[in-house]
Amino acid sequence: MADNSQKMSYQAGEAKGQAQEKASNMMDKASDAAQSAKESMQQTGQQVKEKAQGAADAVKDATGMKN
């Protein structure tokens, strides 16, 4: 049967492994959140670009500058 020092060492290893797994899961969640934010910003940027192009086209139409 394992003596107390072996048992404590095992339990410390178990706790370390669980902490590493939790940290890894948290990093994965943070990475997913960052990726989602990046995609959202890209989509917003594209929408702004399209609206600006539409506004520029409207000005060209109104001023007769569009060919």
N, C-alpha and C positions, 0 to 999 in steps of 0.2 A: 504494500500500500504506500502511496506517495506521502512523504513527510510534508510538514507545513510549508517549508520554503519552496518545495516543488509545486505545491498547490497554489501558493501565492504567485509564483512566477507564471504558472499557466494562466491564472486569472488576469494577471497584468497583460499578458499577451493577448488574451481574449478581448480585454477592454481596448487595447491599442488597435486591434483589428476592426472592432466595431466603430471606433472613432474615425479611423481612416475611411471606412466605408461611408459613414455619414458625411464626412468632409467631401468625399468624391461625389456623392449624390447632390450635395449643395452646390458644388462647382458645376455639375451638369445642369442643374436648374438655372443657375446664373448664366451659363453659356446659352441655354435655350432662350432665356429672357432677352439677352443681348442680341441674339440673332433675330428674334421677333421684332425688337425695337428697330434694328437695322433695316429689316424688310419693310416695316411700316414707314420709316423715314424715306426709303427709296420710292415707295408708292406715292407718298405725299409729294415728294419732289417731282415725280413724273406728272402728277395732277396739276401742280403749279405751273410746270413747263407748258403743258397743254393749254391751260387757261391763258397764259401769257401769249402763246402763239395765236390763240383765238382772238384775244384782244387786239393784237397787232394786225391781224387780218381784218378785223372790223374797222380799225382806223384806216387801213389802206382802202377798203371798200368805200368808206364815208368820204375820203378825200380824193378818190379817183386814182390813187397811186397803184392800185393792183392791176396787173396786166391781164 
